[in-house]
Amino acid sequence: MATIKDIARKAGVSITTVSRVLNYDKSLSVSDLTRKKIFQAAEALDYTKKKRSSTTRDSIAVVQWYTEQQELDDLYYLSIRMGVEKQAERDHYKVKRYFAGDSLTAIDDVKGIVAIGKFSDDQIAEMQEVTDNVVFVDFDTLAKGHDCVVTDFDNSTKSVLNYFIENGLKRIGMISGVEYSNDHKLKITDHRFDVFKNFLEKKSLFDPANVFVGDYTLQSSYNLVDQALKRSRESFPNALFVSNDAMAVGALKALHEHGVKVPDDVSLVSFNDTAVAKYVIPSLTAIKVYTNKMGEVAVRLLDLLDNNLDGDVHTPEKVVVATHLVERESVRKS
């Protein structure tokens, strides 16, 4: 069956334009020629719009980019989903859950989709086949024309670096990661690295040898730190900013095995502040991310999308949720 993506390709326009033309959005400013091309493409492809059942307004889909097992291994994304589902329950919505590996084309009879994580353009197009009401969490889709909820990477990264410097720590390193959408069509680098690099360069403190890039897992971080310490313990950073708690635990394990004391020899700040941060030894100083709040805000944005009764052109919004630094035992104080 033909999709909006097929029509967009044939007509030479964006998926969003096709969707709005086929929904007879009178506020959309496009030429009559463009409208004609879209309708002709739809007719040529024998496009049929999906029908919604009477249960549509009572249900929302939650699409998690992880498998259920991966979600259990990364409490960050589990916590976001819990936030979505709690707000959905308060708003009296039924929730339909979809995980990595589930067919996005199987989503049906929902008023909207909350998509958690990172998705390729093809995956976004599949969701748009179901509904135009899609809100993304932990993925900046503003430039793609979709509402999104993200955490404050910029200020949180700067706050960690200032915290290190204030405590006399200037040989600062970072353990970061690269990840991919689950269809492997989109590569996502860590935006925090750009902030980290620019901030330290201005202070003449950036050293590329102190940047370690893995895949956000405990094992990858352990391997990176282990290999770095085997090369040179003397040149290893005296402060590490780590992109998530799992990687921080891996770093702690490698440091301990090499006899490097935290925080006496190396101070460490993690990101996310999931439950594990409190219980490792030493407990982790961490940037607390309000994952539940991110999920709640996403459902509220979905409501705003659905309640656009005036037929106005929707202007996408990006909501940035603040963070704060939680001080524990893993940073040496000056």
C-alpha positions in Angstrom: 0.0 0.0 0.0 1.3 3.5 -0.9 2.4 5.8 1.9 2.8 9.5 2.4 6.5 9.0 2.0 5.9 7.5 -1.5 3.8 10.4 -2.5 6.3 12.9 -1.2 9.1 11.2 -3.3 6.9 11.1 -6.4 5.7 14.7 -6.1 9.2 16.1 -5.1 7.9 17.7 -1.8 8.3 17.1 1.9 6.3 14.5 3.9 4.9 17.3 6.0 3.6 19.1 3.0 1.9 16.0 1.6 0.3 15.3 5.0 -1.2 18.8 5.3 -2.4 18.9 1.7 -4.1 15.6 1.9 -5.7 16.8 5.2 -7.0 19.9 3.3 -5.1 22.3 5.6 -6.4 25.6 4.2 -3.8 27.6 6.1 -0.9 25.9 4.3 0.7 28.2 1.8 1.6 26.2 -1.3 0.9 26.8 -5.0 -2.0 25.2 -6.8 0.5 23.4 -9.0 2.1 21.8 -5.9 -1.3 20.7 -4.6 -2.2 19.3 -8.0 1.1 17.3 -8.2 0.4 15.8 -4.7 -3.1 14.8 -5.5 -2.0 13.4 -8.9 0.8 11.4 -7.2 -1.7 10.1 -4.6 -4.1 9.0 -7.3 -1.4 7.4 -9.4 -0.2 5.4 -6.4 -3.7 4.5 -5.3 -3.2 6.0 -1.9 -5.8 5.3 0.7 -5.8 7.1 4.1 -6.1 5.0 7.2 -9.4 5.2 9.0 -9.5 5.8 12.7 -11.8 3.9 15.0 -13.9 5.4 17.7 -11.3 4.5 20.3 -8.7 6.8 18.8 -9.1 9.7 21.2 -8.8 7.3 24.2 -5.4 5.8 23.3 -1.9 7.0 22.7 1.1 5.0 21.5 4.4 5.0 23.3 7.2 4.0 21.0 10.5 3.1 22.7 13.6 3.0 20.5 15.0 0.3 22.8 14.0 -3.4 23.2 12.5 -4.3 26.5 15.8 -5.9 27.6 17.8 -2.8 26.6 15.4 -0.6 28.5 16.0 -2.7 31.7 19.7 -2.2 31.2 19.3 1.6 30.8 17.0 3.0 33.5 17.2 6.4 31.9 14.8 5.5 29.1 12.7 3.3 31.4 12.2 6.3 33.6 11.1 8.5 30.7 8.5 5.9 29.7 7.2 5.7 33.2 6.8 9.5 33.2 4.8 9.3 29.9 2.6 6.5 31.2 1.9 8.2 34.6 0.8 11.4 32.9 -1.3 9.4 30.4 -3.1 7.6 33.2 -3.8 11.0 34.9 -5.3 12.2 31.6 -7.3 9.0 31.2 -5.6 7.7 28.2 -5.0 4.0 27.4 -1.3 3.3 26.5 -0.2 1.1 23.6 3.5 0.1 24.0 5.9 -0.5 21.1 9.5 -1.5 21.5 12.4 -1.8 19.0 11.6 -4.6 16.6 7.9 -4.0 16.7 6.4 -2.9 13.4 5.6 0.8 13.5 3.0 0.3 10.7 1.1 -1.9 13.2 0.3 1.2 15.3 -3.3 2.1 14.8 -6.3 3.8 16.5 -4.4 6.3 18.6 -4.8 10.0 19.0 -1.0 10.5 19.0 2.5 9.0 19.5 5.1 9.8 22.1 8.4 8.5 20.6 11.2 8.0 23.1 14.8 8.0 21.8 16.4 8.5 18.4 14.7 7.7 15.1 15.7 7.8 11.4 13.7 9.8 8.9 12.2 6.6 7.6 10.9 5.6 11.0 9.5 9.1 11.5 7.7 8.8 8.2 6.2 5.5 9.3 4.8 7.2 12.4 3.4 10.0 10.3 1.5 7.4 8.4 -0.5 6.7 11.5 -0.9 10.3 12.8 0.5 13.8 12.5 0.4 14.1 16.3 3.9 12.9 17.2 6.1 14.2 20.1 9.7 13.1 20.5 11.5 12.8 23.9 15.3 12.9 24.2 15.6 13.7 20.5 15.8 17.2 19.1 13.4 17.1 16.2 12.6 20.8 16.0 14.3 21.2 12.6 12.4 18.2 11.4 9.1 20.0 12.2 8.1 18.0 15.2 7.6 18.9 18.9 10.2 17.5 21.2 11.3 17.4 24.9 15.0 17.4 25.6 17.2 17.9 28.6 19.5 20.9 29.1 22.8 19.4 27.8 24.5 22.8 27.3 24.2 24.3 30.7 24.6 21.0 32.5 27.9 20.3 30.7 29.2 23.8 31.5 28.2 23.4 35.2 30.3 20.2 35.5 33.4 21.8 33.9 33.1 24.8 36.1 32.7 22.5 39.1 35.9 20.7 38.2 37.9 23.9 37.6 36.6 25.5 40.9 38.0 22.4 42.7 41.4 22.8 41.1 41.0 20.0 38.5 42.2 21.1 35.1 43.3 17.9 33.3 39.7 17.1 32.4 38.6 14.2 30.2 35.3 13.0 28.9 33.8 9.5 28.3 31.3 9.9 25.6 29.4 7.8 23.1 28.0 7.2 19.6 24.7 5.6 19.0 22.5 4.6 16.1 18.7 4.4 15.5 17.6 0.8 15.7 17.3 0.6 11.9 21.0 1.8 11.7 20.1 4.6 9.3 20.9 7.4 11.7 24.2 8.0 13.5 23.9 10.2 16.6 27.0 11.8 18.2 27.0 13.3 21.7 26.1 17.0 21.6 27.7 17.4 25.0 31.1 16.7 23.5 30.8 19.9 21.3 30.0 21.9 24.4 32.8 20.2 26.4 35.3 20.9 23.6 34.3 24.6 23.0 34.3 25.4 26.7 37.7 23.9 27.4 39.3 25.3 24.3 38.4 28.8 25.4 40.3 28.1 28.6 43.2 26.4 26.8 42.4 23.2 28.7 41.2 20.9 25.9 43.3 17.8 25.1 41.8 15.4 22.5 43.8 12.6 24.1 41.6 12.9 27.1 38.4 12.1 25.1 37.2 8.5 25.1 34.3 7.5 22.8 32.4 4.2 23.3 28.8 3.1 22.9 27.2 4.2 26.2 27.6 0.7 27.8 29.4 -0.3 31.0 31.7 -2.6 29.1 32.8 -0.1 26.5 33.7 2.4 29.2 35.6 -0.2 31.2 37.6 -1.1 28.0 38.4 2.5 27.2 39.6 3.4 30.7 41.5 0.1 31.0 43.3 0.6 27.7 44.1 4.3 28.5 45.6 3.4 31.9 47.7 0.6 30.4 49.1 3.1 27.9 50.0 5.8 30.5 48.8 6.2 34.0 50.7 9.4 34.5 48.9 11.3 31.6 45.4 10.0 32.5 43.0 12.9 33.3 42.5 13.8 37.0 38.8 14.6 36.3 36.3 12.7 34.1 32.9 13.8 32.8 31.0 10.6 31.9 27.9 10.7 29.7 25.8 8.2 31.6 25.7 6.2 34.8 26.4 2.8 33.2 29.6 4.2 31.7 30.6 5.7 35.0 30.3 2.3 36.7 32.5 0.8 34.0 35.0 3.5 34.5 35.0 3.0 38.3 35.7 -0.7 37.8 38.7 -0.1 35.6 40.1 2.6 37.8 39.8 0.3 40.9 41.5 -2.6 39.1 44.4 -0.3 38.3 44.7 1.0 41.8 43.5 4.5 40.9 41.6 6.0 43.7 38.4 8.0 43.3 38.3 10.8 44.1 41.9 11.2 45.4 43.5 10.4 42.0 40.6 10.9 39.6 37.4 12.8 40.2 34.3 11.7 38.3 30.9 13.2 37.5 28.2 11.2 35.8 25.1 12.1 33.9 21.5 11.1 34.4 21.6 10.2 38.2 19.7 7.0 38.0 19.3 4.9 41.1 22.7 3.2 40.6 24.5 6.5 41.2 23.8 6.4 44.9 24.8 2.9 45.6 28.2 2.4 43.9 31.3 3.0 45.9 32.2 5.8 46.0 28.7 7.2 45.3 28.6 9.3 42.1 28.4 13.0 41.9 26.0 13.4 39.0 23.9 15.6 36.8 20.3 14.8 37.7 18.0 14.6 34.7 14.3 14.9 35.4 13.3 12.0 33.2 9.8 11.6 34.6 9.2 15.3 34.0 10.3 14.9 30.4 7.7 12.1 29.9 5.0 14.2 31.5 5.7 17.2 29.3 5.6 15.1 26.2 2.0 14.0 26.9 1.0 17.6 27.5 2.5 18.6 24.2 0.5 15.8 22.6 -2.7 17.3 24.1 -1.9 20.7 22.6 -1.4 19.1 19.2 -4.7 17.3 19.3 -6.6 20.3 20.6 -5.6 22.7 17.8 -9.3 23.4 17.0 -8.7 26.7 15.1 -7.0 24.9 12.3 -3.9 27.2 12.7 -0.6 26.2 11.2 1.2 24.3 14.0 4.5 25.8 15.0 6.7 23.1 16.5 8.0 23.6 20.0 11.1 22.3 21.8 10.8 22.1 25.6 14.1 22.0 27.4 13.9 20.6 30.9 16.5 21.8 33.5 19.0 19.7 35.4 21.0 20.1 38.6 24.2 18.8 40.0 23.9 16.4 42.9 27.1 16.3 45.0 28.2 13.0 46.5 31.6 11.3 47.0 33.3 11.0 43.6 34.8 14.5 43.3 37.8 15.7 45.3 37.1 19.1 46.9 39.9 21.7 46.9 
